[in-house]
Amino acid sequence: MKAGDILTLIMVLAIIGTIAADRYYVSQFEKDFRELEKQRIITSNKLATAKIVHENLNHVRDLVFKNMDFPGHKDSVTHETHFFEFITTCVNDLKLKLVSVNPQRPVVKDRITTYGYDIVIEGDFFKFGELCAKFENSRRIVSVESFDVELITGREGRRYSGTYKGIRVTMRVNTFRVKKELPPVEPVTKG
């Protein structure tokens, strides 16, 4: 046998020995690897849950600050302006037609001021559903008190053609502001 053949044989045997030793050595850690993978998955799930809770808590904090009047704190932009910007942005995003927005007089009851709006929009029924979802996810509390859906159909001259053109939704939407009460001040006594 030549020296090159012996060296090749030794290298092949070394590789086979290394693979066998690696298989034997790693197989002893297989249970540990599975346990580590299980713990990694649990930790990933907990982190994802923590992120969701964090986002929800931020949303609640935003709801509190956007819907409460704190003593001594005045917004630079009125509540109505925020709502008009919100509704026009939503309608434009959904490609609906905003026909009218008619604000009503605010109603004050105890600490809650209710701002009512009569809104008329035209478009697709599913887009109306998406608009309601945007109301639900708004940073302002928005409640749809009532709505009426009417089909919009085409007309040819005096004859009714029955061609579907979309819907017209007339709705009453309310937003709210809550006044934070100051804690009662106890009189100072000298004594």
C-alpha positions in Angstrom: 0.0 0.0 0.0 1.2 3.4 -0.8 1.6 6.2 1.7 -1.2 8.2 -0.1 -3.6 5.3 0.2 -2.8 4.8 3.9 -3.4 8.5 4.5 -6.7 8.4 2.7 -7.8 5.3 4.6 -6.9 7.0 7.9 -8.8 10.1 6.9 -11.9 8.1 6.0 -11.7 6.1 9.3 -11.3 9.4 11.2 -14.3 10.9 9.5 -16.4 7.8 10.2 -15.2 7.8 13.8 -16.0 11.5 14.2 -19.5 11.0 12.8 -20.1 8.0 15.0 -18.9 9.8 18.1 -20.9 12.9 17.2 -24.1 10.7 16.7 -23.5 9.0 20.1 -22.6 12.3 21.9 -25.5 14.3 20.4 -28.1 11.5 20.9 -27.5 11.8 24.7 -28.5 15.5 24.5 -31.6 14.9 22.3 -33.9 15.0 25.4 -32.2 18.2 26.6 -32.6 19.7 23.1 -36.3 18.9 23.0 -36.8 20.4 26.4 -35.0 23.6 25.4 -37.1 23.8 22.2 -40.3 23.4 24.3 -39.1 26.2 26.7 -38.2 28.4 23.7 -41.8 28.0 22.3 -43.4 28.7 25.7 -41.2 31.8 26.1 -42.0 33.0 22.6 -45.8 32.6 23.3 -45.4 34.5 26.6 -43.6 37.3 24.8 -46.3 37.5 22.1 -49.0 37.6 24.8 -47.1 40.3 26.7 -46.8 42.3 23.5 -50.6 42.0 22.9 -51.3 43.0 26.5 -48.9 46.0 26.2 -50.7 47.2 23.0 -54.1 46.8 24.7 -53.0 48.7 27.7 -51.6 51.5 25.5 -55.0 51.6 23.7 -56.8 51.9 27.0 -54.5 54.7 28.1 -55.2 56.5 24.8 -58.9 56.0 25.3 -58.7 57.6 28.8 -56.6 60.6 27.6 -58.6 61.1 24.4 -62.1 60.9 26.1 -61.5 62.7 29.4 -61.4 66.3 30.3 -58.8 66.8 32.9 -59.0 70.0 35.1 -56.6 72.7 33.9 -55.8 70.8 30.6 -57.2 72.2 27.4 -56.9 70.5 24.0 -55.5 72.8 21.3 -58.0 71.2 18.9 -61.7 70.8 19.8 -63.4 67.4 20.3 -65.5 68.0 17.2 -62.5 68.7 15.0 -60.9 65.4 16.1 -64.1 63.6 15.2 -64.5 65.3 11.8 -60.9 64.5 10.9 -61.4 60.9 12.0 -64.7 60.4 10.0 -63.4 62.0 6.8 -60.2 60.0 7.0 -62.1 56.8 7.5 -64.6 57.6 4.7 -61.8 58.5 2.3 -59.8 55.3 3.2 -62.8 53.2 2.5 -63.8 55.1 -0.6 -67.2 55.9 0.7 -69.1 59.1 -0.1 -69.7 61.4 2.9 -73.0 63.1 2.0 -73.5 65.1 5.2 -72.5 65.4 8.9 -74.9 67.3 11.0 -73.6 67.9 14.6 -76.2 68.1 17.3 -76.1 70.1 20.5 -74.0 68.5 23.2 -75.9 66.9 26.0 -74.4 67.1 29.5 -75.5 64.6 32.1 -73.4 64.5 35.3 -69.8 64.2 34.3 -70.5 62.9 30.7 -70.9 65.2 27.7 -72.5 63.4 24.7 -71.8 64.8 21.3 -74.3 63.5 18.7 -73.8 63.6 14.9 -76.3 62.7 12.2 -74.2 61.3 9.3 -75.3 60.2 5.8 -72.9 58.1 3.7 -73.2 56.3 0.4 -71.2 53.3 -0.8 -70.9 49.6 -0.4 -72.6 47.6 2.4 -69.3 45.8 3.3 -67.5 49.2 3.4 -70.1 50.3 5.9 -69.2 47.3 8.1 -65.5 48.3 7.8 -66.4 51.8 8.9 -68.2 50.4 12.0 -65.0 48.4 12.7 -63.0 51.6 12.5 -65.4 53.2 15.0 -64.8 50.3 17.3 -61.0 50.6 17.1 -61.0 54.4 17.4 -59.1 56.2 20.1 -62.2 58.1 20.8 -65.3 56.4 22.1 -67.7 56.2 19.2 -71.1 54.6 19.5 -73.5 54.0 16.6 -76.9 54.8 18.3 -79.0 54.0 15.2 -78.7 53.5 11.5 -81.0 53.1 8.5 -79.9 51.4 5.3 -81.5 52.3 2.0 -80.7 50.8 -1.5 -79.6 53.2 -4.1 -80.9 52.2 -7.5 -80.6 53.7 -11.0 -83.5 55.3 -12.7 -84.0 55.7 -16.5 -86.2 58.7 -17.1 -89.4 58.1 -15.3 -89.1 54.3 -15.3 -87.5 52.5 -12.5 -84.7 50.2 -13.8 -83.8 48.4 -10.6 -80.1 48.6 -11.2 -78.2 48.4 -7.9 -75.9 51.4 -7.3 -75.0 50.9 -3.6 -76.5 51.9 -0.3 -77.2 55.1 1.6 -76.7 54.9 5.3 -78.3 57.4 7.6 -76.9 57.0 11.2 -76.7 58.7 14.5 -73.3 58.5 16.0 -72.3 59.6 19.5 -69.0 60.5 21.0 -68.4 61.3 24.6 -66.2 63.3 27.0 -66.0 62.5 30.6 -65.0 65.2 33.2 -62.6 64.0 35.8 -63.8 65.1 39.2 -61.3 66.7 41.6 -61.1 65.0 45.0 -62.8 67.0 47.7 -60.5 69.4 49.5 -60.6 69.0 53.3 -60.4 72.3 55.2 -57.2 73.1 56.9 -57.5 73.4 60.7 -55.1 75.1 62.9 -54.4 73.3 66.0 
